[in-house]
Amino acid sequence: MNGFEDWMDGLTEGQIALQYNLSCLADGELDESTAAQALVKIESDEGCRAFFEDVQRCARMHRDVVDPGRISARIAMMAGALQGGHEGQQLNRRLATIFYQLGKAYVLSAVDFDRFREQVFASAVPITQTKTMGRGFVDGVLSGGRAGRGQQDWAEARHLFNGRLERIEEPMEKGVRLLEQVLEIESDHEEARIYLAYVHAYQGHSLKAERLYREVFDTAMVLENRGHAAMQIGQLFSKEGDHRRAATYFRWVTLSGLAEREPRFWAAYFNLAIASLGMGRTQRGLLWFRDLLDQFPEQAQEAARLCMGSPTFRATIEGDSNFAEAFEQWCPELLNAAGNEGH
């Protein structure tokens, strides 16, 4: 229901023609003369340059959606590497898993757990139990003479478990230290990168968070992890008021089929509705709300709660009587759910 025409809202005929050329340029479909003119326009016009970058990004996303074999091939390559791995690699992987679980637990202990779970769908392990298990595992590797079979500094890992970690006062800092250790052992550990990105966003370091999320989105072999990264990048853009770019990432989640296969991604529909309202496209916002309710009726109460907490939604419904009336007609379930919450 949201196609290329989304980009055309509010543009002149000349702008539409130019943007059509830019879209064709991204697909390699322009002749040399027209392409040269479009490239000049990209260099001189910031708006055109931003549009062209969005088109390229969408093209990459859509290629993954229509050709899931690309992702399957990457997964097969990873599986083959694991089967051929030696004992040292297996020991390193197990240590990375312990560091990851413990680092995640420390992060979750330092933030609003429900809010974090809502965004990244995580659960924590017991910290004391996990530390004891990790210490025992490292001691077993060292005492068994297996430490030399991998590249990991096992003595350093023992020091970390036996004191260095305790000297770090803040749980969040402990979590970050452990997650960084994970990436030193396994640079492609997707979940550790997602958690580190979330910590950066939580601390207000949006650029660092976006960089890490983009790395996950561009390279992750697990589709759900790409979905988490896409949702978080979209949220970062939403906070900046860039609803158009936010919608690009939320739309990828719906196009990929993740929400239907993994209902935990239902919020992509809600986010698309809010992004549409932020761009002044109230009719499209209503359609996304209606799609949400049709596909995930059990989420009506949670969606109503999110509506009441959204400044964009509240500003739209309070400032546009036509939208308020249409919303009541199209989405009565949300109004009923909000009433049950006491709003």
Secondary structure, DSSP 8 states (H G I E B T S, - for coil): ---GGGGGTT--HHHHHHHHHHHHHHTT-S-HHHHHHHHHHHHH-HHHHHHHHHHHHHHHHHHHHH-THHHHHHHHHHHHHHHT--HHHHHHHHHHHHHHHHHHHHHHHHS-HHHHHHHH------HHHHHHHHHHHHHHHHHTT-GGGSSS-HHHHHHIIIIITTT---HHHHHHHHHHHHHHH-TT-HHHHHHHHHHHHHTT-HHHHHHHHHHHHHH-SSHHHHHHHHHHHHHHHHHTT-HHHHHHHHHHHHHTTHHHHSGGGTHHHHHHHHHHHHTT-HHHHHHHHHHHHHH-GGGHHHHHHHHHH-HHHHHHHHH-HHHHHHHHHH-HHHHHHHHHTT-
